[in-house]
């Protein structure tokens, strides 16, 4: 496609160079791309045009000011308002892909992975887009829900490779910033709703309202909702007029915890699920009911459930140690993770290593500290991703929720904190390391370093 064809419905231009793609992030530009330089964006703006040109962009779309650069620069006022039109015009196959969208505070990644795995076992080719990766590509997603141009580009590629179904984690940021606008989300899944992202949404009502928008989309024909969640009725209202499937723990006729997971009975099938935590039982039920909503019979789905494998960093047991790494970074998630180990290892003490991320919801820090100190037997506070905040200030916010009588070890060096916790772990103790899960880097004000909780534990002899 030539750029004047791309822009025919937006702005006239005599420039007719051939283009191969559209990109919002300079670091991801490929040869032949048009770089869309939005005004005032930390990774998208005009200050990144030179980087985009070095990567091979052949033209730039700019917002609200004229510039001179080594490739044609076309000004489009209110450029961000035209992103969906640009995406749909160039990547016109993207909307032909049927999308299963999963939203909720916790559990999105696990549910998305479970649905993708079940579809694959049922020989349905599918793509997975979310926190861990964009499958069928070499990309690793830096956002739960990628930007709109990346999404359209990915889905267009899926369709061209014969993949007509995608499983997408839909974050509140993604909904609020219209990253999924125009896409064919036919099935919407609700996992749960608890406090998170109040640095962005300001209050719980605003956060919930954004989440609920997924379920009222005109493209959505079927919703799959967690009826055990306190906000179930609110999301059910948002899904008015859709085909609704709901799920809850009492769908299981029997649940028996084991040290490996749960022995369960579901619709007279008896099998073991290799996951710790009741929240994972709900995640499995979310995936199971989504496959049912897609038209698959119970007899085909249920025999596959015991084959599901957890995504990295989600209550992941490391080697043969009694050490687990989990992505829990909200008050609800950290409570569930600790209670999970108490359920499966009732006679063991729980040691916890955790911190809180910088430049994120500060109000949850004291709450997480309170929950951790009430439930865990011993506690080591450390850095998560401090980002632009002072690490000690973040720790102090956590300490505000911990009673002075509770003894806390503070080791800001995360690697040292984990190594100390593992090497001093007692015979009847479990260790839980939360916050970063699958992540392989740690972000500070002036640098980003390589760091993986999982690798640290694995390398300890």
N, C-alpha and C positions, 0 to 999 in steps of 0.2 A: 504494500500500500504506500502511496505517496502522501506527503504531509498535507498537501492542499486538499486531498480527499478526506483525510482524517478530520480536518478543521472546517469542512464545508458547511456544517450546521452551526458552527460557533463563530468563526470570523474568517473573512476572505483573505487569501494570501496567494501571491504569485510563486511562492517557493514550492517546487515540485520534486524535491529529493525523495528517494526511496528510503523508507524506514522499516526497521525490523522489530521494534518493540517500544514499550513505554516504561519509564522507571521513575519512581519518586525518591529513591535513595541513591546518592551518588556512588557509594561503595559497591552497589549491586549492578551498576550500569554495564551492559554488554555492547559489543561493537554493533553499530547501526541503530542504537536506541535513541529515542527522544527523551531528554531529561526534563522532568516537570518540576520546576523550581518554585515551590510555594513560598509565600512571604512569611517570614518570622518562624520558620520551622528549624529545629536544632540540627536535623540531619538532611533536610530537604531544600534548604534555602539557597539564595543566589550566591552565598559565599562558598558553596560547594560546586559551582559550575566548572571551575578549572579542573577539579578532581574528576567530574563527570566527563569532560572532554578528554582528559588523559586516558580514561577507561574506554573511550571510543564512541561517545555520543555524537550524533551528526546534526542535532538541532536542539534548541532549548526553548521551552515555553516559560515565560516569566509573568510575574504578577505585579501589576501596579507601578512598575518603573522601568524605563528603558536602560539597557546596558549595551556595552560593546564587548564582544568576545570572538573567539576564533571560529565559531560556527554560527549559522543563522539563529537569531533570537527573536521569537515572536511574542508580542505582548498580548495577554488576554486578561482583562479586568475580571476580578472575582474568580480567579482561576480554579480555586478549590470547589466552586459550585459546578464546574464542568467535568469533574473527574469521572463520574459515572458515565457520562456521554462519551468521553474519550475512551474509557475502558471497554464499553459495550460496542463501540464502533470498530475498534481495532481487534479486540478479542471476542468476536461475535459468537464463537462457539461456547463461551464460558457459561452462558445462561441455559445451555442444553443439558448441563450436568445436574442431576438430582442430588441435592445436598441434605444431609442429616446434620442439623445444628444442635450442639449441646451447650447449655449455659448453666450457671450456678456458681456459688462462691468456691466450693471445693468439689473435687471429683470429676471435673471436666475431662482431664487428661486420661484418667483411668477408664471412664465410660467410653470415650472416643476410641481408645485403643481396643477395648473389649468388643465394641461394635465392629470395628475394622477387622479384628481377628475372626469373629464369627462369620462375617460376610465372606472373608477369604476361604474359610473352611467350607462354606456353602458354595464355593466356586463363583463368587461374585467379585469381579475385579473392582477395586476401589482405591481411592486415594485418601490419605490421612493428613490433615492440616491442623497444626496446633502448637502447643508449648514445646514439644520435643523435636518435631521435625515437620518438613513438608515431604511426604513420601513420594516416591517416583521421581525424586530429584535429589541433587546433592546439597540442597540448602538446609540450613538449620535455622529455625525461626527464632528471631529475637523478640517477637511479640506473640502473645497467645493467638490473636487473630491478626494476620498480616495486613498491610495497607491494601487499599482497594485495587491498585494496579497490579501488585504482586498476586493477589487473589485471582483476579481475572486472567492474568497470564498463566498461572498455574492450572486453573480449571480448563482454559482453552487447550493447554498442552495435554491434559488428561483426556479430553474428548478426542483429540487427534490420535491418541494412542489407544483408543478403544475403551477408555475408562469412563463410564457414564454415571458413576456414583461416587460421591465424596463425603467424608466424615469430617466435620469442621467444629473446632472449639470456638465458641462465640463469646468473647469477653464483653463486659459492660463498656469498656473503652471502644471496642470495635463497633458496638451498636450505636453508641453516642456519637462517634465520629463517622458514621455512615460507611464503614468499610465494606459492608456486605450489601450495599444498596443495589437493587436490581437482580440479585442472584436468586436462583431457584431453590430456596430452602423449603422443602416439602414436609419435613418432619422436625419438630422442635422438642428437645428433651430438657427437663428441669431436674437438676440434681439436688440442690439445697440452697438456702439463703441465710447467710450470717454476716457479721461485720467484716468489711474489708474495703479498701480503696476510698476511704472517706476523705483522704487528701485531695481526691479528684471530684467526688460526687457531693461532698460537703455533709450530707446526712443520709441516714438509712432509707428514708422515703424516696429521695432522689435516686439513690442507687437501685432500689427495688423497682422503681418506675421505669428506669432504663432497661433493666433485665426483662421486665414484662413485655416490652415492645416486640421482642422476638416472637412471642406467641400470638400476636394479633396481626402479623404480616399476612397479606392477601395470598401469598404463595403457599403458606403453611396449610396443609390439609389435615395433619394429624399431630397431636401433642401427646407426650409421654411425661407424666408428672409424678413426683415423689409425694404421696399423700401423707407420709410420716413427718414431713416438714411443717413447721409452724406457719409458713407462708403459703401453704398449698392452695387454700381457698382464694388467695389473691391472684395467684398465677392461673387458677382455673377460670376466674372471671376474665382475665386477659385473653384466655383461649376460647372464649364464648363463640359458639358456632362451628368449632372444629371437632373432628373426631377425637375423643379423648380416651387415653389409656392411662390408668394410674397404678402405682405399685407401692408396696410397703413390706416390712419384715414379716408380717403375718401371712404373706403369700406362701411362706415356707410352712409346711405342716410340722417340721421338726428342725431344730438347730442345736448342734452339739459341738462346742469348741474342742479342738485338739491342738497340740503344739505346732502342727503344720498349717492349720486353718480351721475349717468347719466340716463336720459331717452333716449334710442337710437332706431333707426330703422335700421335693417340689413336684406337685401333681403326680404323686405316687412313685416318682423316680428317686432313688436313694444314691447319693454320690458325695464325694469329698471335693470341696473347693480349696485350692491351695493359697488362700489369702487370710491374713490376720485382720480382725476388726469388723464390727458390724457395718461400718460405713462401706466396706468393700462388698458386703452382701447386698447392700442397696445399689452399689455400682453395677454389680452383676445383674440384679433385677432390672435396672434401667436398660442395660444392653439387651437382655432377654426380651423385655417388653417392646423395645424398639424393633427387634427382628420380627416379633409377632405383628406389630403394626405395619411392617413392610410386606406381610402376607405369608410368612413362613410358619409352618405347623410346629406345635410344641414337640412332637415326636422327632422332628429334625433338629431342633435347637437344643433341647435339654441334654441329650447325650454328648454335646460338644462343650458344655460349660466347664467341665472339670479339666479341659485342655487349655483354658485361658491362662495367659501368663501376665504378670503385672508389668507396667511400664517401669523403667529405671527410676530409682529414687522415691518410689511410693511404697512405704513399709517394706523396703528391700532388706532382706537378711543377708549379711555379708559373710561369705564363706561358711565355716562351721562355728563361728563365734555367736554368742548371744548379743549381737550388735545389729541394730536396724538403722537405716538412713531413710528419712521421710521429708517430703517437701513442705510439711505443715508450717504455715506462716501466718495463721489467723488464730484467734482465741479458740474458736470451735474446733479447728483442725488439730491444734496441739493437745486439747483436752481429749479428743477422740483417740489420738495416737497413744497417749499415756494409758488411757483406760483399756485400749486394745491389749497392750502388753500385760496389764494387770489381770485381764480376763484369761489370757492364754497361759500366763505364768503366775498364778495366784500366790505362790509361796516365795516369790523372788522380789528383791528390792529393785526399784527402777532408778537408774541414774540418767540424767538428762543434760545434754549439751545443746544450747540454743542461743540465739541473739535475735535482733530485729533489724530490718532493712532501713537504711537512711533514706530521707526524702520520700517517705511513704507515711501512711496513716499513723500519726503519733499516738492517737487515742487508744490504740489497741495494745500498746507496749505494757502499760501497767496491768491491764487485764490478763495478758499472757503471763506476766510475772506472777500474778496472784494464782492463776490456775496451775502453773508449773510448780510453785512452792507448796500448794495444797495437795497435789497428787504425786509428785516425784519425791523419792526419798533423799536424793542428793542432786545438787544442781550446779552446773558450770556455765556461767554466762560468758559469751565470746562474741566476736564480730560476726555479723552476717555479711551483707554488702553495705558498708557505711555510706558509700557514695559521697555526697558533699557535706555530710554531717560529721561532727566530731564523735569518734567511737565512744568515748567515755560519757558523753551526753546521752547517747542512746541507752547505754547500760544504766545510767541514773534514772531514765524514764521507766525502764523495766523494774528497777529496784523500788520505785514508788508503790508498786503493787505487792511487794514482798514484806512480810512482817519482820521487824528487826531481830527477832529471836531466831529466825531461820538462817542457818549458816550457808553462805553462798561463796563459791569459789569463782573468782573473776580472772580469766586468762584471755586477753584480747587477741592474741595470736591464735587464729582458729586451728591451724595445723597442730600447734603445741597442745591446745585444749583437747583436741580429739585424741592425739597420741597419748596424752596423760590419762585420759578417761579409759582408753582401751587397755593400756598396760597395767593399770591399777584396778581393773574390774575384778570384783570379788567372786567367789565360787557360786553364790546364790544371788547374783545380780544380773540384770539386763541393762544394756546401754541403748539409749535412743538419741539419735543426732538429728535435729530438725532444722528446717528453714531453707536449705539450699537444694536438697534432693539430688536431682540429676545434673545440676549446674557444674560447669568445669572451670569457671573463673570467679574471681572475687573483685568487686569494684570499690576503689577508694577515690578520694577527692582528686588525686593527682596521678593515679595509675590503675591499671587493671592487671591482676596477676593470675596465673594458672593455679587453680585449686579445685580439687574434687574430693568431697567427703568420702565418697566410695573408694577412690584410689588410695587415700590416706590409710583407711582401715585395712584394705587388702595388702598394703605394703608392710604392715607391722608383722613381724615374725612372732 
